[in-house]
Amino acid sequence: MPRKQKKGKYKLKTHKATSKRFRLTGSGKLVRTKGGKSHLRRRTSKRTKRLFTEMIPVKGRGIIKRVKRLAPNMEE
């Protein structure tokens, strides 16, 4: 059985690590999580651990551009 020929452009693949690290808010801002909240947290204070849960808006234009290129389907 011959294979069916595909028409059109290539399918864009999402960079999974990027999609897990960044989120888009309702207003369209790109936010990121803080690093260092997975392990080795026994000695850190409760206040510091609580601050790890915040999402921080991404400021750099170059980083925003790169994230949108790596995760094109995030803009939904």
LUMZA-837904 format. One record per residue: residue number from 1; chain; x, y, z of N, C-alpha, C in turn. Coordinates in nm, 2 decimals, m for minus. Atoms other than C-alpha are relative to their C-alpha. Example, Ala and Ser with C-alpha at 12.3 -4.5 7.8 and 13.67 -1.06 7.14 Angstrom:
<nutors>
NUTOR;n;chain;neast;nnorth;nup;caeast;canorth;caup;ceast;cnorth;cup
NUTOR;1;A;0.09;m0.12;0.00;1.23;m0.45;0.78;0.09;0.12;0.00
NUTOR;2;A;m0.09;m0.11;0.00;1.37;m0.11;0.71;m0.08;0.11;0.08
</nutors>
This chain:
<nutors>
NUTOR;n;chain;neast;nnorth;nup;caeast;canorth;caup;ceast;cnorth;cup
NUTOR;1;A;0.09;m0.12;0.00;0.00;0.00;0.00;0.09;0.12;0.00
NUTOR;2;A;m0.08;m0.12;0.00;0.16;0.33;m0.10;m0.04;0.10;0.11
NUTOR;3;A;0.02;m0.10;m0.11;0.20;0.61;0.16;m0.07;0.12;m0.06
NUTOR;4;A;0.07;m0.11;0.04;m0.03;0.90;0.14;0.09;0.13;0.01
NUTOR;5;A;m0.09;m0.12;0.00;0.15;1.23;0.04;m0.06;0.11;0.08
NUTOR;6;A;0.05;m0.11;m0.08;0.12;1.51;0.29;0.01;0.13;m0.08
NUTOR;7;A;0.00;m0.13;0.07;0.03;1.86;0.16;0.02;0.10;0.11
NUTOR;8;A;m0.01;m0.12;m0.09;0.12;2.19;0.31;0.14;0.00;0.07
NUTOR;9;A;m0.13;m0.02;m0.08;0.39;2.30;0.56;0.02;m0.11;0.10
NUTOR;10;A;m0.03;0.09;m0.11;0.56;2.11;0.83;m0.08;0.03;0.13
NUTOR;11;A;0.07;m0.02;m0.13;0.39;2.06;1.17;0.10;0.06;0.10
NUTOR;12;A;m0.09;m0.06;m0.10;0.54;2.28;1.44;0.00;m0.08;0.13
NUTOR;13;A;m0.02;0.07;m0.12;0.67;2.10;1.74;0.02;0.09;0.12
NUTOR;14;A;m0.02;m0.08;m0.12;0.65;2.25;2.09;0.12;m0.06;0.08
NUTOR;15;A;m0.11;0.03;m0.09;0.96;2.25;2.30;m0.05;m0.02;0.14
NUTOR;16;A;0.07;0.03;m0.12;0.83;2.07;2.60;0.05;0.06;0.13
NUTOR;17;A;m0.06;m0.07;m0.12;1.07;2.21;2.86;m0.04;0.14;0.01
NUTOR;18;A;0.05;m0.14;0.00;0.97;2.56;2.76;m0.14;0.01;0.04
NUTOR;19;A;0.15;m0.01;m0.03;0.60;2.49;2.78;m0.02;m0.03;0.15
NUTOR;20;A;0.02;0.03;m0.14;0.65;2.35;3.13;0.05;0.11;0.09
NUTOR;21;A;m0.06;m0.11;m0.09;0.85;2.65;3.26;m0.07;0.13;m0.01
NUTOR;22;A;0.06;m0.13;0.02;0.65;2.93;3.12;m0.15;m0.01;m0.02
NUTOR;23;A;0.14;m0.01;0.02;0.28;3.03;3.11;m0.04;0.13;m0.05
NUTOR;24;A;0.05;m0.13;0.05;0.08;3.30;2.94;m0.12;0.03;0.09
NUTOR;25;A;0.11;m0.04;m0.08;m0.16;3.50;3.15;m0.12;0.04;m0.09
NUTOR;26;A;0.12;m0.04;0.08;m0.51;3.61;3.03;0.03;0.12;m0.08
NUTOR;27;A;m0.02;m0.12;0.07;m0.38;3.95;2.94;0.12;m0.01;m0.10
NUTOR;28;A;m0.10;0.02;0.10;m0.10;3.80;2.73;0.14;0.01;0.05
NUTOR;29;A;m0.14;m0.01;m0.06;0.20;3.84;2.97;0.06;m0.14;0.01
NUTOR;30;A;m0.07;0.13;m0.01;0.46;3.57;2.98;0.06;0.00;0.15
NUTOR;31;A;m0.05;0.01;m0.14;0.53;3.45;3.34;0.08;m0.13;0.01
NUTOR;32;A;m0.09;0.12;m0.02;0.79;3.20;3.47;m0.01;m0.03;0.15
NUTOR;33;A;m0.01;0.04;m0.13;0.83;3.00;3.78;0.15;0.02;0.05
NUTOR;34;A;m0.14;m0.02;m0.06;1.13;3.04;4.02;0.06;m0.14;0.01
NUTOR;35;A;m0.07;0.12;m0.01;1.40;2.78;4.02;0.04;m0.03;0.15
NUTOR;36;A;m0.05;0.04;m0.14;1.52;2.59;4.33;m0.11;m0.03;0.09
NUTOR;37;A;0.11;0.04;m0.10;1.19;2.47;4.47;m0.03;m0.15;0.00
NUTOR;38;A;0.03;0.14;0.00;1.22;2.10;4.41;0.07;m0.08;0.11
NUTOR;39;A;m0.06;0.07;m0.11;1.48;1.97;4.66;0.11;0.08;0.07
NUTOR;40;A;m0.09;m0.07;m0.09;1.74;2.07;4.92;m0.06;0.12;0.06
NUTOR;41;A;0.07;m0.11;m0.06;1.49;2.29;5.09;m0.01;0.00;0.15
NUTOR;42;A;0.02;0.02;m0.15;1.52;2.17;5.45;0.05;0.12;0.08
NUTOR;43;A;m0.06;m0.10;m0.08;1.74;2.45;5.57;m0.06;0.14;m0.03
NUTOR;44;A;0.06;m0.14;0.03;1.55;2.74;5.40;m0.12;0.03;0.08
NUTOR;45;A;0.11;m0.04;m0.08;1.30;2.94;5.59;m0.13;m0.02;m0.07
NUTOR;46;A;0.13;0.02;0.05;0.93;2.91;5.55;m0.04;0.11;m0.10
NUTOR;47;A;0.03;m0.12;0.08;0.91;3.26;5.41;0.06;m0.02;m0.14
NUTOR;48;A;m0.07;0.02;0.13;1.17;3.18;5.14;m0.07;m0.11;m0.09
NUTOR;49;A;0.07;0.11;0.07;0.98;2.86;5.05;m0.13;0.05;m0.06
NUTOR;50;A;0.13;m0.06;0.05;0.66;3.05;5.02;0.02;0.09;m0.12
NUTOR;51;A;m0.03;m0.09;0.11;0.82;3.30;4.79;0.03;m0.07;m0.13
NUTOR;52;A;m0.03;0.08;0.12;0.92;3.02;4.55;m0.12;m0.03;m0.08
NUTOR;53;A;0.12;0.04;0.07;0.56;2.96;4.46;m0.05;0.11;m0.10
NUTOR;54;A;0.04;m0.11;0.09;0.52;3.30;4.29;0.04;m0.01;m0.14
NUTOR;55;A;m0.03;0.00;0.14;0.51;3.34;3.92;0.05;0.15;m0.03
NUTOR;56;A;m0.07;m0.13;0.03;0.74;3.63;3.79;m0.02;0.03;m0.14
NUTOR;57;A;0.01;m0.03;0.14;0.67;3.82;3.47;0.14;0.01;m0.06
NUTOR;58;A;m0.12;m0.01;0.07;0.94;3.79;3.21;0.02;0.13;m0.06
NUTOR;59;A;m0.02;m0.13;0.05;1.10;4.12;3.12;0.07;0.01;m0.13
NUTOR;60;A;m0.08;m0.02;0.12;1.35;4.07;2.85;m0.07;m0.03;m0.13
NUTOR;61;A;0.07;0.02;0.13;1.22;4.11;2.49;0.06;m0.12;m0.07
NUTOR;62;A;m0.07;0.11;0.07;1.48;3.86;2.36;m0.05;m0.14;0.05
NUTOR;63;A;0.04;0.12;m0.06;1.37;3.59;2.60;m0.15;m0.03;m0.04
NUTOR;64;A;0.14;0.01;0.04;1.00;3.65;2.52;m0.01;m0.05;m0.14
NUTOR;65;A;0.00;0.04;0.14;1.08;3.62;2.15;0.04;m0.15;m0.01
NUTOR;66;A;m0.05;0.14;0.00;1.27;3.29;2.21;m0.10;m0.10;0.05
NUTOR;67;A;0.10;0.09;m0.05;1.00;3.14;2.42;m0.12;m0.02;m0.10
NUTOR;68;A;0.11;0.01;0.10;0.73;3.22;2.16;0.04;m0.08;m0.12
NUTOR;69;A;m0.05;0.08;0.12;0.95;3.06;1.89;0.00;m0.15;0.04
NUTOR;70;A;m0.02;0.14;m0.04;1.01;2.74;2.10;m0.14;m0.06;0.03
NUTOR;71;A;0.14;0.05;m0.03;0.64;2.71;2.21;m0.10;0.08;m0.08
NUTOR;72;A;0.09;m0.08;0.08;0.43;2.85;1.92;m0.15;m0.02;0.04
NUTOR;73;A;0.14;0.03;m0.03;0.11;2.68;2.04;m0.04;0.05;0.14
NUTOR;74;A;0.03;m0.05;m0.13;0.13;2.85;2.38;m0.10;0.11;m0.01
NUTOR;75;A;0.09;m0.12;0.02;m0.06;3.15;2.24;m0.14;m0.04;m0.03
NUTOR;76;A;0.14;0.05;0.02;m0.41;3.00;2.29;m0.08;0.05;0.12
</nutors>
